[in-house]
Amino acid sequence: MTKVLAGVRILEVAQFTFTPSAGAVLSDWGADVIKIEHPVRGDAQRGLTILQRLALNPQRSTLMHHPNRGKRSVGVDLGSPDGQALIYELVKSCDVFLTNYLPSARRKLKIDVEDLRKHNPKIIYARGSANGDKGPERDKGGFDSTAFWARGGSADLVTPKALNGPLTQPGPAYGDTIGGMFIAGGIAAALFHRERTGQPVELDVSLLSAGVWATACSIDVAMEFGASPFDNPMPGTAPAGANPFMGAFRTSDGRHINLSVLQPGPYLEDTFEHLGLPELMSDPRFNTDVAVMQNAEACKALVTQAIASRPFAYWLERLETMRGQWAPYQDVYEVSKDKQVLANDLIFEVESPDGGKPIKLVASPVQFDHTPIENTRGPEPSEHTEAVLEEMGVGWERIIELKDKGAIA
């Protein structure tokens, strides 16, 4: 893959997935990302050894490799004077400082923007947070389940009102991964701006801002109406409306197919043919787009019945050549084997620290020059401390002294 950020160096002081996933994307794009971890505890996410009752192998934990692939880990105690001095020395050779530490922690550790720009006036300072860097909640933490999914409106939009409570977000780090891409894009824009003008910027992305952006079109409509007009129906209860070729349709084996033929007119004959209903083109109730809209309920009943008569696998093959838009509802393991996903190089492999089979990861979504993502695994805790300090010109006697003090790992 074309390494568009080759030569760019990122200093990351961040934990968990949201902000570190931005560093992973930047690493995919060729940046040298140096991840600072506590010399004893490491990234707090390394302590997550159970996921939905499944035990995780710490060396093969995709929860760590996903947001940290390609990085170099340096163990530094930011709370010690020697550790702070090393950070200030590192900052001099970096283009971007990336953090998700709260304002109070940044002040305590002396890693706020004014602290670092004393040592590198051109550093781009990028913050990821739960609630943004303004307002009364700027120093309050949060996760994607809170700030992105619940507070940003996604949970309400997907939850049928008939349920007794809101649906939870779809899987771990859902909003984190989406929001991390926004940070990476912001950093790329900031690098371009500095290249053009010589001026560094501060940039902020929050899980709240990412969540609000994800529901932006719905929020826009709600502001126009003065209330939320949306009511997601229970599965199988959605009315046809004016278009019988929209929605989720159940197959004979309990799976579902999504039809989204937004403009049925040009696709009408082809759609009926693929659904096994060619005779409907001879029925004046359904043989034009106007007629279909006028008789949508009756048409949808026939479409529903047709799809329900065959299993999921049949429709995967049958609809492959259909001109109108459709898609299977897939679980995440099926997504990993989807031929179109694989054809577009959206899955790649990294080596495993335990020497076992390669670890498969999802590639970040931007490709350059049609070339797939290539990257290395996430680092072990403090794996690159000595190598990075040697690059800085720190001699072995000083490295040993810092290790003895506990300032580095």
ROVORO-206804 format. One record per residue (C-alpha): x, y, z; residue in three letters. Coordinates in pm, whole numbers, plus 50000, padded with zeros to 5 digits. Each point is the difference from the previous one (the first is absolute). Layout:
<nodes>
XYZala/...
</nodes>
This chain:
<nodes>
500005000050000met/501205035449926thr/501215013350335lys/498625035149971val/501165009550351leu/503494985249980ala/502365022450193gly/497275012850235val/500494992050367arg/497144997750249ile/500464999750378leu/496974983050154glu/499065001850367val/496644982549996ala/498224968850119gln/497144976749901phe/498725002049639thr/498505033549895phe/503115021749974thr/502514971549952pro/498014988149697ser/500865033549838ala/503654991950056gly/499454966049839ala/498565016249687val/502925024449983leu/502354970350034ser/498174982549714asp/500705031349796trp/503734998450075gly/500505021950307ala/502424989950275asp/497724998250305val/501734998650338ile/497604988150270lys/500875010550354ile/498894974850261glu/500444998450375his/503154979250067pro/498154976350236val/496305000649910arg/500145007749629gly/496855010349813asp/497024993250229ala/498374980449718gln/502684973450034arg/498244990150323gly/496814990049814leu/500324962349986thr/496294991149974ile/497685010749717leu/496374989250028gln/501044970250213arg/502744990549751leu/503564998150132ala/502515020149795leu/503594990049940asn/501875032150093pro/502524994849720gln/497304993549740arg/497445024950131ser/498515016949698thr/498665026650238leu/503635011350032met/501244992649649his/497085017749828his/500735034850144pro/503754995550044asn/501324981949692arg/503195013949858gly/500935020750304lys/503124999750215arg/499444998050375ser/502215019550239val/499554995850374gly/500315033650177val/498745011550340asp/498465033549911leu/499665008650368gly/503745000750061ser/502285029549915pro/502284977249799asp/497054986249807gly/498685034949923gln/503465010449881ala/500054970749758leu/496575009449865ile/501145035749942tyr/503064987149817glu/497864976649788leu/497575027949913val/502815019149826lys/500134973549726ser/496234994949964cys/497415015849772asp/496904991550203val/499164994150364phe/496924977850035leu/498254995350334thr/496724991250168asn/501075009750351tyr/497525022450179leu/500865036850059pro/500764994550369ser/502394971349917ala/501695019949725arg/500605028850240arg/501304977050274lys/502394982249765leu/501025032549828lys/499164987449651ile/497495027049902asp/500485018949677val/501855029150162glu/502384975750176asp/500964982249678leu/500245030849778arg/502755013450223lys/502084971649856his/498494998049650asn/498045030949890pro/498894982249681lys/498394969750167ile/496444992149894ile/498014992250314tyr/497154975249953ala/497524991750273arg/497414972250010gly/497455002150279ser/496594987850107ala/498175033150017asn/502185025549822gly/502535025150130asp/497425026950077lys/497095002950240gly/499384988050356pro/500674963249920glu/503385003849829arg/501764983350294asp/497554971150018lys/500914966449849gly/497824976949798gly/499864971549752phe/498404994949661asp/497064982450164ser/499265032150190thr/501075030249796ala/499694985749647phe/497224974250011trp/497645011450276ala/500525037450013arg/500535005049627gly/496564986049913gly/500894967649822ser/498464977850267ala/496665018249985asp/499904999249620leu/500524962349972val/497834989750295thr/496334992449926pro/497755019150237lys/498204967250075ala/503054987450190leu/500365006550370asn/503485014449972gly/502695011849759pro/502134976749791leu/503684999050087thr/502665009449748gln/501034973849745pro/503124984250143gly/503145012850173pro/501675032949901ala/497315008349744tyr/500005037850047gly/503674999450100asp/501104986849662thr/497765023649805ile/501145029950204gly/503664990449974gly/499775003049623met/498765035850045phe/503065008350211ile/502314985049738ala/498355020649726gly/500295031450212gly/503684993850058ile/500614994949628ala/498265033349930ala/502035016950275ala/503254987049849leu/498955013549661phe/499125033850154his/503375002250176arg/501784990549680glu/498225028249813arg/500075027150268thr/502654989950251gly/497395002550275gln/499244971050239pro/496484995450133val/498254984250293glu/497254976049898leu/497224982950191asp/497744970649926val/497694985950267ser/497914968850015leu/497065023550042leu/500855019349683ser/500494967349811ala/496674986950127gly/498185032149909val/501544999349653trp/498894963749956ala/496385010350062thr/500345034249834ala/497364995249731cys/497464988750258ser/500875028650235ile/499635024549710asp/496524986649928val/499055001150369ala/501105036450031met/497895008649696glu/496954982450150phe/500595011750355gly/499934964150129ala/501274965649902ser/497584985149745pro/501804966449983phe/498504967550124asp/501934969149903asn/497454971649963pro/500364965350143met/501374974949746pro/497344987749760gly/497535027550083thr/501185028149772ala/497275012249762pro/500774999049630ala/499625037349957gly/500195008549633ala/502794975649914asn/499624962450053pro/503654993649914phe/501435015950315met/500834983650332gly/501004967350161ala/498434967949866phe/500144966950185arg/501144968549819thr/498664965050058ser/502874991450238asp/499625031050217gly/502675021849841arg/499335033849839his/500605017949671ile/499985037849968asn/498385014949690leu/500665036749928ser/498715005449648val/499425037250052leu/498855006749642gln/498144968449892pro/498895013249659gly/503124991449795pro/500524967650194tyr/496434987450023leu/500104971449750glu/503474988950111asp/499005000950369thr/496884979249948phe/501974975249790glu/502644995250270his/497384996750273leu/498304972349804gly/496975021749926leu/500245006749622pro/496234996849962glu/499495032650192leu/501185019549696met/496744988949835ser/497935012250294asp/498845036049949pro/500245005650377arg/503774995749992phe/501375004849646asn/501025036450038thr/501675019350278asp/496845020850049val/497854968950022ala/502414984050248val/499895030650223met/496215000349989gln/499864963250095asn/503074998450221ala/498444979750283glu/498784972549767ala/503324999349814cys/502044998650319lys/497954970650124ala/500874980849683leu/503685009350024val/500074989950367thr/498394966849919gln/502404993149714ala/503135006550207ile/498584979950291ala/499634969749773ser/503734995049945arg/503074997350228pro/502665026550048phe/502634982149788ala/497594998349706tyr/499495037650004trp/503725007150027leu/500484982349668glu/496715010249839arg/500335037450064leu/503655002649904glu/499115012349651thr/497065021950102met/500425035849878arg/498225016250295gly/501705004650334gln/499924972850264trp/502234984950267ala/500044970450236pro/499815005950374tyr/503264984350120gln/501604993050334asp/503505013850053val/501704966749928tyr/498174997849669glu/501155035549924val/503614988550041ser/499434974349724lys/497905021949768asp/501494997449652lys/499635037149934gln/501645008350333val/502904977149909leu/500215012749641ala/500485035250134asn/502754989250241asp/498025010250307leu/501554971950206ile/503734997150052phe/502374980150221glu/502665008750254val/502484977050167glu/499164987150347ser/502315007250295pro/499594964050118asp/501354986249672gly/496674984149913gly/497855004549693lys/499635035749869pro/497375022450157ile/497355012749761lys/498885036150035leu/497695023649813val/501885025249788ala/499355036950042ser/497595011349727pro/502175023249788val/502174985349726gln/502565018649792phe/500794989649642asp/497834968750035his/502604983750224thr/498994981150315pro/500965008850354ile/503214984550126glu/501045003850362asn/501544982150295thr/498444987750322arg/499345021050305gly/503015003150230pro/500584981550322glu/500075023250305pro/503105022349987ser/501444978349722glu/501875028249828his/501165021050295thr/503714994149955glu/499955003049621ala/498155033550004val/502235014250276leu/503094989749806glu/498605018349695glu/499755030850224met/503674996950085gly/499494987150355val/502984978450097gly/499814966150169trp/501265012950333glu/497185025450009arg/497464973749889ile/501074977050284ile/499825029050245glu/496465008749887leu/498974963650030lys/501364998350354asp/497955030950090lys/496854984849852gly/499645029249756ala/500034976349703ile/499394962949939ala/
</nodes>
